[in-house]
């Protein structure tokens, strides 16, 4: 099982050539087996990107998410009390973006690798990243 950063969800659905070979392999392997963890905060981020027109797609957000969820083995992970606690106690090695902190905390809590191209997250010694 792997965690995916928000941009990975978007890239895999709309522009998969942006994924590194290692990221694509890990994504495909998890998709075929135990599943891909999509943090619920990513749903909010994607909706905001669409609302602010920073992500333009041909279909409404809910249809986009239904399509993604029916074509991939995503498992939505809600913010638990443990994930909230980890996210607020992370060092500032992880930037102050709440979504990044929750995604990183989810990776730590689930002891799963995080697929991300985010340089800040990849440079952290607190989480295991795949890129």
QUIGI-V51601 format. One record per pair of residues at least 4 apart in sequence whose C-alpha atoms are under 7 Angstrom apart, sorted by the first residue. I is the first residue (numbers start at 1). J is the second residue. Records with the same first field share a line. If there is no record, write none. Layout:
I: J ; J
//
This chain:
1: 30 ; 34 ; 35 ; 36 ; 112
2: 30 ; 36 ; 37 ; 112 ; 113 ; 114
3: 36 ; 37 ; 38 ; 107 ; 112 ; 113 ; 114 ; 115
4: 8 ; 9 ; 37 ; 38 ; 114 ; 115 ; 116
5: 9 ; 103 ; 114 ; 115 ; 116
6: 10 ; 42
7: 11
8: 12 ; 116
9: 13
10: 14
11: 15 ; 16 ; 18
12: 16
13: 68
19: 23 ; 24
20: 24 ; 131
21: 25
22: 26 ; 130 ; 131
23: 27 ; 115 ; 130 ; 131
24: 28
25: 29
26: 30
27: 31
28: 32
29: 33
30: 34 ; 35 ; 36
31: 35 ; 36 ; 72 ; 73
35: 73 ; 74 ; 75
36: 73 ; 74 ; 75
37: 74 ; 75 ; 76 ; 77
38: 42 ; 74 ; 75 ; 76 ; 77
39: 76 ; 77 ; 78 ; 103
40: 76 ; 77 ; 78
41: 45 ; 99
42: 46
43: 47
44: 48
45: 49
46: 50
47: 51 ; 61
48: 52
49: 53 ; 54 ; 55
50: 54 ; 55 ; 56
59: 63 ; 64
60: 64
61: 65
62: 66
63: 67
64: 68
65: 69
66: 70
67: 71
68: 72
69: 73 ; 74
79: 83 ; 84
80: 84
81: 85
82: 86
83: 87 ; 102 ; 105 ; 106 ; 109
84: 88 ; 102
85: 89
86: 90 ; 105
87: 101 ; 102 ; 105
90: 94
92: 96
93: 124
94: 101 ; 120 ; 121 ; 124
97: 101
98: 102
99: 103
100: 104
101: 105
102: 106
103: 107
104: 108 ; 127
105: 109
106: 110
107: 111 ; 112 ; 113 ; 114 ; 127
108: 112 ; 127
113: 128 ; 129 ; 130
114: 128 ; 129 ; 130
115: 129 ; 130 ; 131
116: 129 ; 130 ; 131
117: 131
118: 122
119: 123
120: 124
122: 129
//
